[in-house]
Amino acid sequence: MIKEKNLKWVYTLAVAFILINAVCTYFEFYYFNLVPAAILILLLAAFSLDKLILLVVFLTPFAINLQDLEGGLGLSIPTEPIIFGIMLIFLLKQLHQLSFDPDVIRHPVTIAVVMNLTWIFITSITSDLPIVSFKFLIARLWFVVVFYFLGTRLFKKYKNIKIFIWLYLIPFCVIIIYTLYSHAQVNFDEQIANYIMSPFYNDHTVYGAMLAMFLPVLIFFTVNRKYSAIIRFTAVLLLVVYILGLIFSYTRAAWVSLAVALIALILLQLKVKFKFLLMAFAAVATLAFIYQTDIVMKLEKNRQDASQDFDKHIESISNISTDASNLERINRWNAALRMFHERPFFGWGPGTYSFEYAPFQHAKEKTIISTNMGDKGNAHSEYIGPLCESGFLGLLTFLTIIICVLSTAFRLYYTLKDYETRIMVLCLLLGFITYITHGALNNFLDTDKASVPFWGFVAMIVAIDVYHRNTEIQEVKGNTIAASAS
């Protein structure tokens, strides 16, 4: 009898929904169609937060960014509202019952992340535009809380690392195929490549950055003989699509980042210790600073612009004489450095660069794509941006995160006993290196497209260090997000 009554309620609600939706559709009110999806999200939030996070990962490549909202910020639909909701649920449950793993809390990466967030908070208070800065802080928080802090819990089950990766790989492959098809209609024109992937990705730079970031982990699935022939064949097909996508993205920074990752792979095979690499990098950076005038004079001799010819396109990377894209980056960087010199400690406020940099441009440095209003984007660097927005401590705390992640990943690769985990760490490390290299020329951590995999990769490396180090992979029983947060 109880089952029959329940079925009657189900049928009644289904018929009511169909009738109401039909009326709404007739009056051209289509938002009622979203009710089932909203109910599903609420149920997942209540009973299975880990699955909701994985759903967000799947939706991220399909998400569409709504720009120029109040305060000058954008919002990615449907992912960012869901991510914000997950963050609130997690924080409320932590206030009710603090249950976070102390090993994760004490990890150097976590300490570095907290230091960075703390300094962003402080410089939001001192910001020229506090509303903009606090919105920036909240956006950074929802990515870090969900995909780093909750991510480390999610990855206590090792299989969730692979699920996370596949849930970004597959929908992103759909976007790549869509982009290639649309691009083919215009004969793969290089100028069209800048925006042909919209509305899913704003431009070819973030699109190329994600292609480069996932190539190493995709190769992992193609060469690992522990996987079935079906999985490896699927991975090979995806790898072909990703390589084609990278070629026709015409993203020079992506190729640079892959070259750096290849160099890192060689050094890892030679078992060079991370501290020596860090010292070598510091020495190279010092020499580059000392001889910057000579380097600039050498680069100015290159006048090869971006081209559909691959060799010429790569050669154009160092063209700082006639290439408008490169020259505009230099214009933005110089403006940011002048902003830093004026406010070296607190900076101008997180997220405020695009509102403040216009007066710091010099007429001789402007390009055909410069704007006097200073309303066309950010500092085009994950390092120079924080430097001018949050002062030298803003840059230092972000670099500390990177150094801690790299140090952890290098140590794991050299010490892990389980072969599959060791190779997974290698691929995550190489993917991470592609992004931090790309970050010298662009910055995307204010978008879900890049922040979801970036903080996800960081969480995977930390989770492997805390939960899966020096042991053969076995699933962690219990302790899922849903269980530990309840």
N, C-alpha and C positions, 0 to 999 in steps of 0.2 A: 504493500500500500504506500509506504514511504517513497519507494522508487517511482511509483506511478505519479505521485504528487510532484516529485522533483522534476520528472519529465514534462508534466503539464506546465510547470513554471518555465522551463527551458523553451518549450514551444511557444508559450504566451509571449515571453520576452523577445524571441526571435521574430515572431509575426509583428509585434509592436515596433521593433526596430525597422523592419522592412517598410511598414506603412509610414512611419515618421520620416524615414530617409527618402521615400518616394515623394512625399510632400515637399521636403526640403529641396530635393533635386528639381522638382517642378518650378519652385520659386528661385532657382539658381543659387541656392545656399548649399555649397558642396562640402563644407567643413564637417558636417555630421558624419560623413564617411570615415572620419578619423577616430570616431568613438571606439570601435573594436581595437584599434591599435593602441589607443590610450589606456583602455582596460587591460590589455596584455602587458603594457609597460608597468602599470600600477601593481598588477599581480606579481610580476617578476621582482619589482622593488620590494614588495612585502615578503615574498617567500624564497626568492633566489637571486640575490644581488649579483652573484658571480656570473650568472647567465645574462643578466641585464648588461653588465660590463662588456661581455663578449658580443652581445647584440649591437652595442654602440660601435665596437671595432668594425663589425660587418657593415654598418651603415655609414661609417666615416667617408669612404671614397665616394659614396653617392650624395653626401650632404652638400647643400647649396648655401653659399654665404650671402647673407643680406647685408649690404654695406651702407655706410652713411646713415646709421641710426643715430639716435640722440647721444651726444657726447663724442661723436666722431668715431665710434666703434662699430664693428660688425657683429653679426650673430650667425652662427652656422646652424641651419635647420636640417634635420631634427636633432642632431647630436648634442649640441651644447646645452639646451634646456634639460635634456635627460642627464647629462654629466653633472650639471648643477644640482639636480634633484638627488642624485646618488651621493654627492658630497654632503648635502644637508643631512641625509639619512645616516651616513657614517658618523658625522660629527655629533649628531644628537645621541646616537647609541654609545659613542665614546664618552659623552658627558654622563650618561646613565651608568655605564659600566666600562671603565678603562680596561681594555683587554688586548692591547697591542703587544706583539712579541718583543721583548726587551733586546733580543739579539739583533733585530732589525733597527730598533731605536738607537742602539750603540754603534751601528755600522758607520764607518767613515763617510760613506756616500750620503746616508741620512743626515748626519751632522752637517755636512756641507750644504745639503738642500735646505735644511732649517735655517742655517746662517744666511743663505741667499734670500729666502723668503722674509726673514726678519729685517734684513737691510732694505728690501723693497718696501716693506711696511713703513720703516722709518723715513725713507725718502719720499714716500707718498704723503706723509704728514708735512714735510718741508716743500712739497711740490708747488710749482707755479700754478698748476691746474689740478688741485686735489681730487676733484670728482673724476677726471680722466685717469689719474694715477691709481685711485682705489678701484676703479673698474678694471684696470690692468691687473692689479693685485688679485682681485677676485677671480678673473679669468685664469691667471697663472695658478691660483690655488686649486681650482676645480680640476685642472689637468694633473697637477702633482698629487693631490689627495687621491683621486680615483685611479690614475694609471701608475703611480709610484707606490703610495702607501697601501692602497687596496690591491694594487697589482702584485706586491710581494706576497700577500695572502693568497691571491689567486694562483700564483705560481708555486705554492707549496706542493701542489700536484704537478709533477713535471709535464704530464701530457697537455696541460693547459697552455704551456709555452708554445707548443706546436699548433694547438687549436687557435690561439691568438694570431699567430703568423698566417696560418691558412685563411683565417677570417678577414684579414686585410688583403692577402694576395689575390684571392679569387674575385672579389668585387672590383678591386683595382684593375685586374685583367680585363674585366668587362668595360671599364672606362677607357683603357688603352685601346681595345678593339674599336670602340665607338670613335675615339680620337683618330685612329689610323684610317678608319672608313671615311670620316668627315674630311680628313686631310687629303685623302686620295682624290676626292672630288675636285680639289684645286691643285692637283699635280704636286702635292707636297711642297707647296711654296714656303720658303723660309720665313717670310714676314707673317704669313697666316699662322705659322707654328706658335707664335707668341700667345695666341688666345684661343686656338682651335679646340682646346680641351675644356673650355668654359661651357656651362656654368659650374661644372663639378670641381675644377681646379682653376684658380684665378688667372694663372699664367703658366708659361712653360718652365719657369725656374723652380717652383715648388713641385711641379709635376716631375721634372727631371731629378730633383733631389730625392724624391720618394722612389723613383725607379732605381737610382743608384743604391739607395739604402737597403732595398729588399733583394737586390741581385745576389749578394753573398749568401743569404739564408736560403734563397731559391736554389742556388747551386748545391747547398747542403742536402736538399731533398733529392736532387738528381743523382748524386754520387754515392749516397749512403746505401750500401747493399743490404742493410737490415730491413729496409722498407720493401713492400711488395712491388711487383712489376707494374701494377696499375698506378700506384702512387708515383713511382719514378717516371713513368711515361707521362703522366699528367704534369709532373714538375718540368719535364723537358719541353712539353708544349708551352707551358707558361713562360719558361725561360726564353724560348724563341720570341714569343709575343713581347716580353719585357725588353729584349735586346732591340727589336724593331722599334718599339716605343721610344727607347733611349736615343737611337740613331735619328729618328725623325722628330725628336723634341728640340733638336738644335740647341741643347743646353750645354754650353761649354764648361760651366762650373761642375756639372755632373761628371764629365770626363776627367777633369782635374781630380775630383774627389776619388774616383775609382783608381786613378794612377797612384794616389797617395795610399789608398788601401792596399794596392798591389805591393808597394814598397814595404808597408807594414807587415804584410804576409811574409815577404822574403826575410825581413828582420826577425820575425817570430820563428821562422824555420831555422835561423842561425842562432836562436836562443839568446838574443841580445837582451840584457836586463832593462827594465823600464827606466830605472834611474839614469842609466847611461844615455838612453834616447832623450830623456828630458833635458839632460845636460847638453847634449848635442843640439837639440832644438833651441835652447837658450843661447848657445854660442852662435848659431846661424842667425837668429833674430838680432843679436847684438851686432854682428858684422853687417847685416842688411841695414841696420839703423845708421851705422858709421859711414857706410858707403852708399847711402840712399841717393845722393846726387848723381853719382856715376851710374847707378842702376837705372834711374829715371831717364838719363840722357841716352842710355842704350835702348831702353824700351821705346823712346820717342822715335826711333828710326824705323820702327815697324808701322806700316800704314795699311796692313791687310785688314779689310773689314770682314764682318761675318758673311759667310757664304754657304751655299748648298753643297759645295765641294768640301768633302770631309777634311782634307789636308789643310785647305785654306781656312776652314772654320776653326780648326784647332790653332792654327798660326795666329788667328785674330785675337786669341785670348790675351796676348800681351800688347795689343795695339792700344796705346794711350794717346795717340795723336789724332786719329780721325774717327774711331769707333765711338758712336754717341753713347751706347750703353756703358762702355768702360769709363768714358769721360764723365758721365753723369754719376757713376759710383764714386769717382774721385771727388767730384763736387760735393756729394753728400757726406763723404768721409771728412773732407776738409772743414765743412760746416760743423760737423759733429765735434771735431777736435777743437775748433774755436769755441764752441759751447762749453766743452770740458775745461779749457783754459780759464774761462770766465767763472765757472763754478766747479772746481775740481773735487770737492769733498761730497756734497749732497747731490750735485747735479741739478737738472731742471725738473725732474720728476719722472717716474716710470710711465712710459707710453706717451710722453709729451713731445717727442722729437718732431713729428710731422706738423705740430702746431707752432713750434718755436724756431725751426732752422732757417726760415726764409731770410731774416735780416743778416744771417751769418754767411750767406753766399757772397762770393766776389764776382763781379761782372765778367772778368776775364776767364773764370772757371765755368761759367754757365754754358749749357749746351742747347741744342734745338728742342730737347725734351725737358728742360728746366722750367720751373714755374716761380714767378715772383710771389705768389701766394703761399708757397711751401705746402701745397695740399696734395702732393702726388707720392705718397708712400713714406717709408721709414728710412733708417740709416743704411739699409742694405748690408748689415753685418751684425752677427750675434755677439760681437765683442765691442765694436765701437759704439753700438747703440746703448748698451748698459753703461759704458764709460761716460757718455754725455748725459744720460738720463738719471743715473744713480751714483755718479762719481767713481773714483778709482776703486772703492770698496765694492761697488756694484759689479765691476769687471772682475775684481779679484775673487769674489765669492762664486761667481759663475765659473771662472777658470778652476777654482778648487773642486767644484762638482766634476768637471771634465777630468781633471787629474786623478781624482779618487776613483772614478769609474774605470779609466784606463789602467790605473795601477791594480785594481781588483781583477779586471779581466786578464791582464798579463799574468798575474800570479796564478789565477785559476788555470789558464792554459798550460802553464809550466808544471802544475802540481796535480791536476785532476787525474784520477786513476781510470775512471770510466771513459772509454773511447768516444761514445756518442755524445756524452755531456761535454767532453773536451772540444769536440768539433763544433758543437752547438755554440759554445762560448766563443770559439774562433770566429764563426760567422756573425754572431751578434756584435763582437768587437769590430770586425771589418765594416759592418753596416753602420755602427756608431761612428767610426772614423770617417766614413763618407759624409755623414751629416756635419760633424764638427769641422771638416774641411770646407764643405759647402757653406758653412756658417760664416766663413771669412768674407764671403762675397754676397750673401743674402741672409735674411733672418725671417723665420717662419714659425717660431715657437709661440706666437700669439694666435696660431690657427690650429684647428683640430687635425687637419691633414698631416701636419708634421709632429705636433705635440703628442698625439696618441701613440704613434710608433716610437718616438724619441723616449718618452718617459716609460713606455712599455719595455723597451730594450734595456733601459737602466734597471728597472724592477726585475727583469729576468736575470740579469747578471748578479744582482744582489741576492735574489732568491736562490740561485744556484750556489752562491758562496755560503749562504746561511743554512740551507736545507739539503743540498744535494752534493756537497763537497766530499770527495774521496770515498764515495760509496757507489755501488751499482744502482742504477735507476730503479726505484720502486715507488709505487704510488703511495702518497701519504694518506693514511686512512683518517676520515673525519676531518675536523678542523677546516672545513670549507668556509668561505666568506659568510655564507648564510648561517652556518652553525656558530662560528665564532662571534658574529655580530648580534646574535639573538640573545 
